[in-house]
Amino acid sequence: MDPAGKETFTDCDPEALAALPDHLTLCGELTRLASLLTNLRFSSLHVRLGILPQLASTFSLYYAAASGDGGSHGSLPEVSPYRDFIDANIPVLSQNPSLFWQQALNQPDSSPVCRQAQGLLGKDGTFPLPSEKVPEDFRLVEWTNKPQVVSGTEGKVMTTPTVPLCVSISPAGLTAVVGTSEGSLHILDLDSGQEVRSLASGCDGISDCVFLDESTLCATSFNGKIEVWSLADGCRLLLIDGHGDRITGCALSPDGKHLATCSWDQTVKVWVVVTGKLNVALTNPHPLNCVTFHPEGQLLATGSWDRTVKIWNWVRASIVSVLHGHPASVRAVTFAPSGEFLASASLLGEVRLWSTASGLAVAGYQAHRGPVTALRFLADGRYLLTTGEDHQVRIWSGTLGRACGQYITDQTSAALCVSVSRNGVLMAVGYHSNQVKIFQLETGALTVECEVPQVPVRCLQWLDGEELLVSGSDDNVLRVWRVQGFGASCEHRCWGHTRPPVSFSHSQQFLASASDDFTVLLWTLAELVDREGCADVTPACVLRGHCNSVTCCSFSPDGLRLVTSSKDKSLLFWDLTTLPIHISLSLLSCHQDWITGCTWAPRYVASCSNDGTVRLWDPNNGECIRELKGHTSAVSGVSIMADLVLSVSGTGDLVVWKESGAAVTTIHAHPRRINHLAAFNKPGSAVQAEREQGELPETLTVVTASDDGSVRIWQPLQADEVSTLTGHSAPVSSAAVRDRVPFFLTVGADRTVRQWDVPPGKGLEDPSCHRGAVTALCWSPSGTFLVSGSQSGELKVWSSGIALHSIQAHMNCISAVSFFSENDFAVGSYDKSVSIWTLRPQRQMHSVRMCLQSSFTLDWPVYCLSMLRLQEHLLVGDLLGNLTIWAPEGRHWTVLEG
C-alpha cells in the first residue's frame, strides 16, 4: 500500500487501501490502524481518490473494534479530532479536494490536525506531497483570527456498502433499517452505529421500508414486490406481488393494522398487516410517487406525476379532495400530527401547506434547489424536516409565522396602536406613556419622537406619504404632525370629541375618527393636509347613531360608505353619497359582546368582538357570511389582506384565516394582550394580481402592538427556517423519524446514514419553561421541592418534575435562592433586594403556592446568599464584594455585621 515506505502513500493501490482496515482489525493491529487514521497524508489520499465515505467507514470500524477491545492494546492514539475534521469537511472536500490542506490549517492552533498540517508543510509553503494535483497558482492562506475552539460536527455518521435509498427507525428507537439500490437491507444498532445484520432481498432494489413492530419489517421494491422480514432471525415471512410497476412509497396506519403502498402502476393499495391480504385498491389516472396516512387513519394522501395531491377516504374508496397548485410532480407528502394541515413537496423544491378540511393551500415556500426527497414533521409538529437532492437537510418551523423583528423602547409602557406608512418605510407607534415613536421598518432605528401632553395615545393614521401623521389621545384632541427628517412638529389640533378618540380610517376625501363619546367625526382631508401653521381644525360632520362607545370605523374601498362598530354590539353602515349622511344598514346585537373592531374588504365587512369570534358580513344585505372561531379570549383587532382575515386577541395570539374559513396559522405573538395590528405588503407586491393568478401573498407583513410594550413584525405566511444541517456530500435520498425518539436519520447517495438530534423547543412555547435564562436553583432540605429563578425575575417551584407555581418575584435577574427550612427560602436579585418566601401546600401535595413574607434592600445588586441554618441568619454577598449578615426581627430583617 505504501511502496516507498515513507508514509507518503504515493502510487498506492486503491484496492489494497479498501481492504487494509479490515485486515488490520482482524489481526488486532488497532494501534497501526489508529496511526493511519491520525496521518493526514492517509486522509488526503482518500480525498484525492474520491473515497471519503470509505474513510468515514474506517473510522466507524476502528471505534467499534476499540470499544470491544477492553484495553488489551494499551493506550491508543486519540483519533477523535481527525474523525471530527473529516466529518465536518466532507461536503467541502467532496466538491473541492484541493482544499484539504487549507481546511486542515483552518483548524484551531491547539488541534492536532492543524499542528500536523503545519509540520508537514515545507518552509516555502509547498504541498507535502508532490503528487497532489492542484493548480499552479494555488496558494495556502494563513487565517490569523480563526476560531480557537473546535466546532462540533453535526450528527453521527454510519456508512453502507452500497447507495441507500430509504431508512426506517424501530418503534423503540434502538434499531434502524436501511434499504439500498442493490436490494439489500442493512440492520444498524443506533447506539454503536454498527451493522448488526444484512438481509439479501430477492428484489432488484428497495424503494421504501417501514417497521411493522420492533422486530418485523416491511420493504417495497422496484419490481412491485412487498416483503415482510423477521429481524430476529433474518427470515422472510411474506412475499407479495403487490403492484405491476415500481412501488414508490409505503406507509403504516396509526393503529399499525394497515399498510398503504403506491406505485407507478397508477394505484394505491391498502393491505391488512396481519394477513397480507389486499383490503382496497384505488386507481389514479397518473403514476404515484408517495403516500401517507392521516393521524386518524381513515384518510390517505398521495402525490402524483400530474402535479396534484389527492386526499382519499380509503375506507369508502372515494376521493375527498384534489389539491392543485404545484408546478411540478409531487414527490413527498405528510400530515401534521394534529391532522389539520398537509404538507407536500415537488420536483422543483417547493413546499406547500394545505388545510385538510377545506383543501385550500394556505402557504408555500422554496425549500430546496431541486427535488425534495422527504418531508417529515418533528417534535409533535413543532418542526418540518425536508431533504433534497441539493445535499441539504433543513428544519423549518412546523407552523407558519416568521418573526422578522421587534421594537422595544427603554420603557415598559404598553404599545396601544401602530400605523405603517403607505410605502412601508416608516412605522408610528402610540404608547400609554404619552409618546409617539416613529421607527424605520427596515432597520428598526428610532427616527422621531413626538411628545403628547401627559396622556395615552390611542390611535394613529398616516395621511400623506411619510410627512403627515394624525394622533388621537386621551385629552380628546387629534393632532396632525409634520414629520421631517429626525423631527416632528404639531401642525394642527383638531377639536370636537368630548371623550378620547380610539380609531381612525381615511378615504380620498375624509378622515373618520371614532370616539368613546358615542360619535364619529368626519374631517376634510384637504383642511388637514393643506392648511399652514399651527391652527385648530373643526370637523366637517358629526355622525350619531350608537348608544355606547364607538370602537372602530372603516371606509369602503370606494370611499362612499363607512362602517362603525360599538360597545353596543352593533354595526352601522353610513351612506356618504347624499346629504345629510344617513344610516343605510344597521346590524343590531350582531355579536354577543362588545364589538372591538371592524374593517371593510371589497366583498365583505369583517368584525371582531369580546365574544371571541370574527364574523364576515355582506355589506349590502347584512347577512352573516361566515363566523370564524379560533381565539380563546376576546378579539381585540381585525384586518383583511387579499383573501386573508387576520385577527389578534387578549392572549397575545395572531390568527390567520382564509376568507373561506380555513385556518392558516396561529402565532403566539406576545405574552400579553395585543392592542392593535397593521397589515401590509412589501413595496412592489401586487396583491390583486397575485389573487387573480392564484398565487399566495408571501409578502404579507403584520405589525402587532402589545401591552408588553413591544411592537413585533411578522410574516405569517412564511415558515421560519430553524437550521440547515450540513454533512451529506451527495443527494439526500430519504429521512426517518419516530415519535418520542429525540433524533432522526437521513441517508444519501454518499453512502452514509446520519443521525441528527431534534432541535430543542423554544422556552416561551412551553408554559413550564422560564421566560429567559435560568439563573438560580435550590432544593428544599428534604428534596421535595425545587425552586428556580430566571433572568426575567420569575420564580418557579417544582416537585417531581412538574411546575407547581410561578410568580414574578423581582423586576430584575434572580441571582440566588437558599432554603433555611423545608418551606421557607430567601431570594436575591440584581434589583438590590432580598425577598423571603414560604411554601404553603394546598390540600393535595401536588399543589403549592409561594407567599411573600418580607423583604429588605441593599445598596448594591445581590450576587449570592446563603442561610446559616443554626443561627437562622442570612449571609448576603453583593456585586461590590461586600458580605453582610442579616437576622430576622419579627417580619423585618436587620443587618448584624458587614
DRENKOL-184433 format. One record per residue (C-alpha): residue number from 1; x, y, z. Coordinates in steps of 0.1 Angstrom, whole numbers. Each point is the difference from the previous one (the first is absolute). Layout:
> NUM,X,Y,Z
...
***
This chain:
> 1,0,0,0
> 2,30,23,7
> 3,26,-11,-25
> 4,25,28,10
> 5,-2,-10,36
> 6,0,37,11
> 7,-37,3,9
> 8,-5,22,-30
> 9,-24,-25,-16
> 10,10,9,-35
> 11,-10,-25,-27
> 12,-23,-17,24
> 13,-22,-28,-13
> 14,-37,10,7
> 15,-11,-36,4
> 16,27,-5,26
> 17,-11,32,17
> 18,-36,-13,2
> 19,10,-33,15
> 20,26,12,24
> 21,-23,11,29
> 22,-18,-33,2
> 23,33,-19,0
> 24,15,21,27
> 25,-31,-4,22
> 26,-1,-38,-5
> 27,37,-2,9
> 28,-5,21,31
> 29,22,28,-13
> 30,-21,28,14
> 31,30,21,9
> 32,12,-1,-36
> 33,-35,8,-13
> 34,-2,30,24
> 35,34,12,-12
> 36,-14,0,-36
> 37,-32,18,10
> 38,21,27,17
> 39,22,5,-30
> 40,-12,29,-22
> 41,18,-15,-30
> 42,-21,-31,3
> 43,-32,21,2
> 44,12,22,-29
> 45,3,-31,-21
> 46,-37,-9,5
> 47,-9,36,-10
> 48,21,-2,-32
> 49,-15,-33,-9
> 50,-36,12,7
> 51,-7,-27,26
> 52,-7,21,31
> 53,-30,-22,10
> 54,24,-29,2
> 55,22,20,24
> 56,-31,8,21
> 57,-8,-38,1
> 58,36,-7,11
> 59,-4,24,29
> 60,-33,-18,11
> 61,18,-34,-4
> 62,28,12,23
> 63,-23,13,27
> 64,-20,-32,0
> 65,31,-21,3
> 66,15,23,27
> 67,-31,-1,21
> 68,0,-38,0
> 69,38,-2,6
> 70,-3,3,38
> 71,34,19,2
> 72,21,-30,-11
> 73,19,22,-24
> 74,10,26,26
> 75,-2,37,-8
> 76,-13,7,-35
> 77,6,33,-18
> 78,-27,26,3
> 79,-19,-4,-33
> 80,-31,22,8
> 81,14,34,-13
> 82,8,-16,-33
> 83,-34,-16,-3
> 84,-17,33,9
> 85,21,18,-26
> 86,-10,-24,-28
> 87,-37,-1,10
> 88,-2,38,1
> 89,17,5,-34
> 90,-14,-28,-21
> 91,-24,24,-18
> 92,29,23,-9
> 93,26,-26,-8
> 94,-23,-21,-22
> 95,-4,30,-23
> 96,35,15,4
> 97,26,-26,9
> 98,28,25,-4
> 99,-12,19,31
> 100,10,-29,23
> 101,31,16,14
> 102,-15,35,2
> 103,-29,-14,21
> 104,25,-18,22
> 105,19,32,6
> 106,-33,17,8
> 107,-4,-21,31
> 108,8,16,34
> 109,37,2,7
> 110,-4,-24,29
> 111,-15,-27,-22
> 112,23,-29,-9
> 113,-14,3,-35
> 114,13,36,-4
> 115,34,-8,17
> 116,6,-30,-23
> 117,-9,20,-31
> 118,24,28,10
> 119,27,-26,6
> 120,-5,-17,-34
> 121,1,33,-20
> 122,34,11,-13
> 123,15,33,10
> 124,-8,13,-35
> 125,-37,-8,5
> 126,1,-29,-25
> 127,-23,-30,3
> 128,13,-30,20
> 129,-7,-24,-29
> 130,15,8,-35
> 131,-27,-23,-15
> 132,-29,22,11
> 133,-16,15,-31
> 134,-8,37,7
> 135,0,31,-22
> 136,34,15,-4
> 137,-11,33,15
> 138,-17,-17,29
> 139,11,15,34
> 140,-7,-8,36
> 141,-13,28,21
> 142,8,7,37
> 143,-31,8,19
> 144,13,23,28
> 145,-32,5,20
> 146,-15,-35,-4
> 147,-22,-15,28
> 148,21,-17,26
> 149,-28,-24,10
> 150,-8,-32,-20
> 151,-36,2,-11
> 152,-19,-32,5
> 153,-11,-20,-30
> 154,-37,-3,-7
> 155,-13,-35,3
> 156,14,-35,4
> 157,12,-17,-32
> 158,-5,-36,-11
> 159,9,-14,-34
> 160,-15,-26,-23
> 161,17,-21,-27
> 162,-24,11,-27
> 163,-22,30,-7
> 164,-28,2,25
> 165,-35,11,-12
> 166,-22,-3,31
> 167,3,-2,37
> 168,-23,-8,29
> 169,3,1,38
> 170,-14,-27,23
> 171,-28,11,24
> 172,23,0,30
> 173,27,19,-19
> 174,27,-27,6
> 175,3,-13,-35
> 176,-1,14,-36
> 177,-3,-18,-33
> 178,15,14,-32
> 179,-12,-12,-34
> 180,24,3,-29
> 181,-1,3,-38
> 182,14,-35,-3
> 183,-28,-16,19
> 184,17,-6,34
> 185,-13,10,34
> 186,25,10,27
> 187,-10,-1,37
> 188,19,26,20
> 189,4,2,38
> 190,-5,37,7
> 191,19,0,33
> 192,32,-13,-15
> 193,-6,11,-36
> 194,10,-35,-12
> 195,-17,-23,-24
> 196,-17,-29,18
> 197,-12,-20,-30
> 198,-4,2,-37
> 199,-29,-15,-19
> 200,1,-9,-37
> 201,-33,8,-15
> 202,-13,-18,-31
> 203,-9,34,-15
> 204,21,21,-23
> 205,0,31,22
> 206,-17,11,33
> 207,-22,31,-6
> 208,-14,4,35
> 209,-2,-18,33
> 210,-19,3,33
> 211,0,-18,33
> 212,-32,-19,8
> 213,12,-6,36
> 214,33,-1,18
> 215,12,-31,-18
> 216,-20,-1,-32
> 217,7,20,-31
> 218,-19,6,-33
> 219,20,9,-31
> 220,-12,10,-34
> 221,19,-4,-33
> 222,6,13,-35
> 223,-16,-30,-15
> 224,-33,4,19
> 225,5,-26,27
> 226,-7,4,37
> 227,21,-19,25
> 228,-5,-5,38
> 229,31,-10,20
> 230,6,-12,35
> 231,31,18,12
> 232,5,-23,29
> 233,10,-30,-21
> 234,4,16,-35
> 235,-28,-20,-15
> 236,-24,13,-26
> 237,-35,-5,12
> 238,-20,12,-30
> 239,5,8,-37
> 240,-29,17,-19
> 241,-2,10,-36
> 242,-15,34,9
> 243,2,21,-31
> 244,7,-2,-37
> 245,27,26,1
> 246,24,17,24
> 247,-13,6,35
> 248,9,35,9
> 249,-12,3,36
> 250,-16,-18,29
> 251,-15,12,33
> 252,-13,-17,31
> 253,-34,10,14
> 254,0,17,35
> 255,-15,-32,16
> 256,26,-22,-17
> 257,-27,-22,-16
> 258,3,11,-36
> 259,27,7,-25
> 260,-4,24,-30
> 261,22,-3,-31
> 262,0,21,-32
> 263,16,-7,-33
> 264,8,12,-35
> 265,-28,-24,-11
> 266,-24,28,10
> 267,-15,-17,30
> 268,1,4,38
> 269,-8,-32,19
> 270,-8,-6,37
> 271,10,-33,15
> 272,-8,-18,32
> 273,32,-3,19
> 274,-8,-33,19
> 275,-11,-20,-30
> 276,16,19,-29
> 277,-33,0,-18
> 278,-11,29,-22
> 279,-26,22,16
> 280,-7,26,-27
> 281,16,11,-33
> 282,-5,36,-11
> 283,8,10,-36
> 284,16,33,-10
> 285,2,13,-36
> 286,38,7,3
> 287,30,-18,17
> 288,4,7,38
> 289,31,10,18
> 290,-9,0,37
> 291,-27,-9,26
> 292,-7,8,36
> 293,-28,-7,26
> 294,-20,27,18
> 295,5,-2,38
> 296,-35,-12,4
> 297,6,-29,-25
> 298,-30,3,-23
> 299,16,24,-25
> 300,29,-4,-23
> 301,20,26,-20
> 302,19,-8,-32
> 303,23,21,-22
> 304,-1,-6,-38
> 305,18,7,-32
> 306,-29,23,-11
> 307,11,26,26
> 308,-30,-7,23
> 309,-5,-12,35
> 310,-30,-22,7
> 311,-16,-6,33
> 312,-19,-34,0
> 313,-24,-16,24
> 314,13,-35,-4
> 315,-27,-15,22
> 316,-26,13,-24
> 317,22,-3,-31
> 318,-7,36,-10
> 319,20,31,-7
> 320,-6,28,26
> 321,18,28,-18
> 322,25,7,-27
> 323,26,27,8
> 324,14,20,-30
> 325,28,25,1
> 326,34,-17,-2
> 327,19,9,-32
> 328,16,-35,-3
> 329,-4,-36,10
> 330,-7,-5,38
> 331,28,-20,16
> 332,-9,0,37
> 333,-31,4,22
> 334,-6,-1,38
> 335,-27,9,24
> 336,6,22,31
> 337,-5,-20,32
> 338,-31,20,7
> 339,-14,-10,-34
> 340,-10,36,-6
> 341,26,6,-27
> 342,16,-20,-28
> 343,35,8,-13
> 344,11,-9,-35
> 345,32,6,-20
> 346,7,0,-37
> 347,27,-9,-25
> 348,10,37,-2
> 349,7,3,38
> 350,-32,18,10
> 351,-19,-9,32
> 352,-37,8,4
> 353,-22,-2,30
> 354,-37,-8,-4
> 355,-30,1,22
> 356,-12,-36,3
> 357,-36,9,6
> 358,-4,25,-29
> 359,26,-12,-24
> 360,13,36,-4
> 361,37,9,-2
> 362,9,22,30
> 363,36,6,-8
> 364,30,-10,-21
> 365,38,6,0
> 366,31,-11,-18
> 367,17,-26,22
> 368,27,-14,-23
> 369,18,6,-33
> 370,-13,-30,-19
> 371,-22,-29,11
> 372,-11,-5,36
> 373,5,-37,9
> 374,-16,-2,34
> 375,-25,19,23
> 376,-4,-8,37
> 377,-15,18,29
> 378,21,0,32
> 379,-7,6,37
> 380,-38,-3,-1
> 381,-1,24,-30
> 382,22,27,13
> 383,24,-5,-29
> 384,-1,-11,-36
> 385,29,-20,-13
> 386,9,2,-38
> 387,28,-17,-19
> 388,10,5,-36
> 389,22,-9,-29
> 390,19,32,7
> 391,18,-19,28
> 392,-19,20,26
> 393,-18,-10,32
> 394,-22,28,12
> 395,-22,6,30
> 396,-29,25,-2
> 397,-26,11,25
> 398,-29,-24,-1
> 399,-25,28,-1
> 400,0,32,-20
> 401,12,33,14
> 402,34,15,-3
> 403,11,25,26
> 404,18,28,-19
> 405,7,26,27
> 406,-8,15,33
> 407,-1,36,11
> 408,4,6,38
> 409,6,33,16
> 410,17,7,33
> 411,-33,3,18
> 412,-26,-26,9
> 413,-30,20,-11
> 414,-26,-19,-20
> 415,0,4,-38
> 416,-36,10,-8
> 417,-1,6,-38
> 418,21,-2,-31
> 419,-1,14,-35
> 420,22,-8,-30
> 421,6,26,-27
> 422,-13,-8,-35
> 423,33,-10,-15
> 424,9,-21,30
> 425,31,20,11
> 426,-11,16,33
> 427,-20,-14,29
> 428,-16,22,26
> 429,-8,-14,35
> 430,-22,16,26
> 431,7,-8,37
> 432,-19,3,32
> 433,28,22,13
> 434,-10,30,-21
> 435,25,-6,-28
> 436,-1,-7,-37
> 437,32,-16,-14
> 438,7,-3,-37
> 439,23,-29,-11
> 440,16,-10,-33
> 441,-16,-34,-8
> 442,31,-14,-18
> 443,26,9,26
> 444,-20,4,32
> 445,16,34,6
> 446,-19,25,21
> 447,-2,31,-21
> 448,-25,23,16
> 449,-17,5,34
> 450,-32,21,3
> 451,-9,11,35
> 452,-37,0,9
> 453,-9,19,32
> 454,-3,-26,28
> 455,-27,-22,-16
> 456,0,-34,-17
> 457,-1,-1,-38
> 458,-29,-23,-12
> 459,1,2,-38
> 460,23,10,-29
> 461,-4,5,-37
> 462,24,10,-28
> 463,-16,25,-24
> 464,23,11,-27
> 465,29,-24,-7
> 466,25,4,28
> 467,-5,36,8
> 468,-33,4,19
> 469,-10,-22,29
> 470,-32,4,21
> 471,-2,-11,36
> 472,-29,-3,24
> 473,5,2,37
> 474,-18,-1,33
> 475,-2,38,2
> 476,-27,-3,-27
> 477,22,17,-26
> 478,11,-10,-35
> 479,35,13,-9
> 480,14,2,-35
> 481,38,-5,0
> 482,23,10,-28
> 483,29,-24,0
> 484,32,14,-16
> 485,33,-18,4
> 486,6,-8,36
> 487,-25,24,14
> 488,-38,5,1
> 489,-21,31,7
> 490,-37,3,8
> 491,-17,16,-30
> 492,-36,0,12
> 493,-21,-8,30
> 494,-35,-14,-8
> 495,-27,5,26
> 496,-35,-15,0
> 497,0,-31,21
> 498,-10,1,37
> 499,17,-33,8
> 500,31,-17,-14
> 501,1,-10,-37
> 502,9,-37,-4
> 503,0,-8,-37
> 504,8,17,-34
> 505,-8,-8,-36
> 506,5,21,-30
> 507,-13,2,-36
> 508,11,24,-28
> 509,-23,27,14
> 510,-4,-6,38
> 511,17,-11,31
> 512,-24,-17,24
> 513,6,-1,38
> 514,-20,-23,23
> 515,-2,9,37
> 516,-12,-11,34
> 517,-25,29,-2
> 518,-23,-22,-21
> 519,8,21,-32
> 520,20,-2,-32
> 521,14,33,-14
> 522,8,5,-36
> 523,29,24,-8
> 524,7,14,-34
> 525,35,-13,-11
> 526,6,32,-20
> 527,-1,21,32
> 528,23,-24,19
> 529,25,-3,-28
> 530,1,35,-16
> 531,-6,24,29
> 532,32,17,11
> 533,10,9,35
> 534,-9,-14,34
> 535,-38,6,-3
> 536,-30,-16,13
> 537,-23,-21,-23
> 538,-36,-7,5
> 539,-19,-31,-13
> 540,-20,0,-32
> 541,-27,-23,13
> 542,-11,-18,32
> 543,-15,-35,-2
> 544,-22,-10,28
> 545,-18,-34,2
> 546,17,-22,25
> 547,-11,-2,36
> 548,34,-8,15
> 549,37,6,-8
> 550,9,-4,-36
> 551,30,-23,-2
> 552,10,0,-37
> 553,-8,14,-34
> 554,9,-9,-36
> 555,-7,14,-34
> 556,-11,-21,-29
> 557,26,-4,-28
> 558,-17,26,-21
> 559,-4,24,29
> 560,-37,4,-5
> 561,-11,-19,32
> 562,12,-3,35
> 563,-5,-28,26
> 564,3,6,37
> 565,0,-24,29
> 566,-8,6,37
> 567,-2,-13,35
> 568,-38,-1,-6
> 569,7,-32,-20
> 570,-12,15,-33
> 571,15,8,-34
> 572,-13,31,-18
> 573,4,6,-38
> 574,0,37,-10
> 575,-7,13,-35
> 576,23,29,-8
> 577,-13,7,-36
> 578,-30,21,10
> 579,-5,28,26
> 580,-9,-3,27
> 581,22,-30,6
> 582,-23,-28,12
> 583,0,-36,12
> 584,-6,-24,-29
> 585,2,-32,20
> 586,2,-9,36
> 587,9,-33,16
> 588,-12,1,36
> 589,14,-24,26
> 590,19,-18,-28
> 591,25,-13,26
> 592,-5,-13,35
> 593,24,25,16
> 594,17,33,-9
> 595,11,4,-36
> 596,37,9,3
> 597,9,5,-37
> 598,-12,1,-36
> 599,15,2,-34
> 600,-14,2,-36
> 601,13,-22,-28
> 602,-12,1,-36
> 603,-26,-27,4
> 604,-8,0,37
> 605,4,16,34
> 606,17,-17,29
> 607,-7,7,37
> 608,16,-13,32
> 609,-13,-2,35
> 610,7,-7,36
> 611,-21,-31,-5
> 612,31,-16,-16
> 613,-13,-1,-36
> 614,6,17,-33
> 615,-30,3,-24
> 616,-2,8,-36
> 617,-30,20,-13
> 618,-15,8,-33
> 619,-1,39,0
> 620,-30,1,-24
> 621,-25,-21,19
> 622,16,-5,34
> 623,2,-38,-3
> 624,26,-18,21
> 625,21,-18,-25
> 626,23,-18,24
> 627,10,-2,36
> 628,36,-7,8
> 629,8,-17,33
> 630,35,-6,11
> 631,8,24,28
> 632,-2,-10,36
> 633,-5,36,13
> 634,-13,34,-11
> 635,10,10,-35
> 636,15,35,1
> 637,5,7,-37
> 638,-6,-12,-35
> 639,15,7,-34
> 640,-5,-13,-36
> 641,27,-5,-26
> 642,-9,-16,-34
> 643,-20,-31,9
> 644,14,-2,36
> 645,-16,10,32
> 646,24,9,29
> 647,-10,6,36
> 648,17,5,33
> 649,-11,-8,36
> 650,4,7,37
> 651,22,-31,4
> 652,26,13,-24
> 653,-10,-22,-30
> 654,0,10,-37
> 655,-23,-22,-19
> 656,-3,-2,-39
> 657,-29,-15,-19
> 658,-9,-3,-36
> 659,-32,19,-8
> 660,-15,-34,-6
> 661,4,-8,37
> 662,30,-23,-4
> 663,26,5,28
> 664,34,11,-12
> 665,21,4,31
> 666,-1,11,36
> 667,31,19,13
> 668,6,7,37
> 669,13,34,-8
> 670,1,16,35
> 671,-2,-12,36
> 672,-26,26,8
> 673,-30,16,-18
> 674,4,13,-35
> 675,-16,34,-3
> 676,3,7,-37
> 677,12,-15,-33
> 678,9,15,-34
> 679,4,-22,-31
> 680,17,10,-32
> 681,19,-15,-29
> 682,36,8,-8
> 683,5,28,-26
> 684,-4,-12,-35
> 685,-23,-30,8
> 686,-32,-1,-20
> 687,-25,-16,22
> 688,-29,1,-24
> 689,21,-15,-28
> 690,11,-28,24
> 691,-36,-7,8
> 692,-10,-2,-36
> 693,29,-23,-8
> 694,-7,-22,30
> 695,34,7,16
> 696,4,3,37
> 697,9,35,13
> 698,32,-10,18
> 699,10,37,2
> 700,-28,5,26
> 701,15,17,31
> 702,-18,6,33
> 703,9,24,28
> 704,-13,-6,35
> 705,0,24,30
> 706,-4,-15,35
> 707,-5,8,37
> 708,35,-15,5
> 709,14,32,-15
> 710,14,-16,-32
> 711,-9,3,-36
> 712,8,-31,-21
> 713,1,-6,-37
> 714,-12,-33,-15
> 715,-3,-16,-34
> 716,-28,-24,8
> 717,0,-19,-33
> 718,37,-10,2
> 719,16,-28,19
> 720,30,8,22
> 721,31,-20,-10
> 722,13,-14,33
> 723,32,-15,-13
> 724,18,-14,-30
> 725,20,-32,8
> 726,32,-6,-19
> 727,17,-33,-5
> 728,-13,-18,-30
> 729,23,4,-31
> 730,-26,-14,-24
> 731,-38,1,-5
> 732,-19,-10,31
> 733,-23,-29,-8
> 734,-23,-3,30
> 735,-6,7,36
> 736,-15,-19,30
> 737,-16,14,32
> 738,-18,-17,29
> 739,-23,14,27
> 740,17,6,34
> 741,35,-8,-15
> 742,22,30,4
> 743,19,-4,-33
> 744,-7,-7,-37
> 745,19,-17,-28
> 746,9,10,-36
> 747,16,-21,-27
> 748,18,13,-31
> 749,17,-10,-32
> 750,33,5,18
> 751,-7,-34,16
> 752,-4,15,34
> 753,-27,-2,27
> 754,0,31,22
> 755,-16,3,34
> 756,-11,35,11
> 757,-15,13,32
> 758,-35,15,-1
> 759,4,38,8
> 760,-12,9,35
> 761,-32,19,4
> 762,-2,37,6
> 763,-5,8,37
> 764,-29,24,-6
> 765,-20,-27,-17
> 766,0,-21,31
> 767,-18,15,30
> 768,21,-20,24
> 769,32,18,-13
> 770,14,32,13
> 771,-1,33,-18
> 772,37,4,-5
> 773,30,-19,12
> 774,-1,-19,32
> 775,24,17,24
> 776,-6,-16,34
> 777,-10,-34,14
> 778,-5,-14,35
> 779,-15,-32,15
> 780,-20,-1,32
> 781,18,-19,28
> 782,-20,-32,-6
> 783,3,2,-37
> 784,-38,3,-5
> 785,0,34,-16
> 786,23,18,-24
> 787,-1,38,-4
> 788,14,16,-31
> 789,5,36,-9
> 790,5,16,-34
> 791,16,30,-17
> 792,-35,16,-3
> 793,-5,-1,38
> 794,-25,-29,-2
> 795,-1,-26,27
> 796,-13,-35,-4
> 797,-4,-29,25
> 798,2,-36,-12
> 799,-8,-34,13
> 800,6,-33,-18
> 801,8,18,-32
> 802,-32,20,0
> 803,-2,38,3
> 804,-25,6,28
> 805,0,38,2
> 806,17,30,-16
> 807,1,36,10
> 808,18,32,-11
> 809,21,4,32
> 810,23,28,-11
> 811,4,25,-27
> 812,35,-10,-9
> 813,21,-32,-2
> 814,-2,-24,29
> 815,35,-8,10
> 816,-3,-24,29
> 817,-25,-22,19
> 818,6,-16,34
> 819,-23,-21,23
> 820,2,3,38
> 821,-28,-24,7
> 822,-22,-25,-19
> 823,-24,27,-11
> 824,19,33,5
> 825,26,15,-23
> 826,17,33,-10
> 827,4,14,-34
> 828,27,25,-11
> 829,-3,22,-31
> 830,19,26,-20
> 831,-27,25,9
> 832,19,5,33
> 833,-25,-19,21
> 834,-4,-33,19
> 835,-35,-15,4
> 836,-11,-27,25
> 837,-26,-25,-12
> 838,-19,-29,15
> 839,-15,-30,-18
> 840,-36,-7,10
> 841,-11,-34,-12
> 842,-37,-3,-9
> 843,-22,-29,9
> 844,19,-22,-24
> 845,38,0,1
> 846,1,4,-38
> 847,-14,35,5
> 848,21,27,17
> 849,2,38,0
> 850,29,24,7
> 851,-9,28,24
> 852,21,30,7
> 853,8,5,37
> 854,24,29,0
> 855,28,18,-19
> 856,29,24,5
> 857,22,20,-23
> 858,38,4,-3
> 859,21,27,-16
> 860,13,-22,-28
> 861,-14,-29,-21
> 862,-1,-33,19
> 863,25,-25,-15
> 864,-3,-30,24
> 865,-16,-10,33
> 866,0,-29,24
> 867,-20,-9,31
> 868,18,-6,32
> 869,-25,-25,13
> 870,12,-5,36
> 871,-1,37,7
> 872,-29,7,-25
> 873,21,28,-15
> 874,4,9,-36
> 875,34,7,-16
> 876,-3,23,-30
> 877,27,9,-25
> 878,-3,29,-25
> 879,16,9,-33
> 880,24,24,17
> 881,15,-28,21
> 882,-17,8,33
> 883,-12,-28,23
> 884,-28,8,26
> 885,-18,-22,25
> 886,-37,6,6
> 887,-22,-12,28
> 888,-38,0,2
> 889,-19,22,25
> 890,-36,-9,-4
> 891,-10,7,-36
> 892,31,22,-5
> 893,37,-7,-6
> 894,29,19,14
> 895,37,-1,-8
> 896,22,-13,28
> 897,34,6,-15
> 898,16,6,-34
***
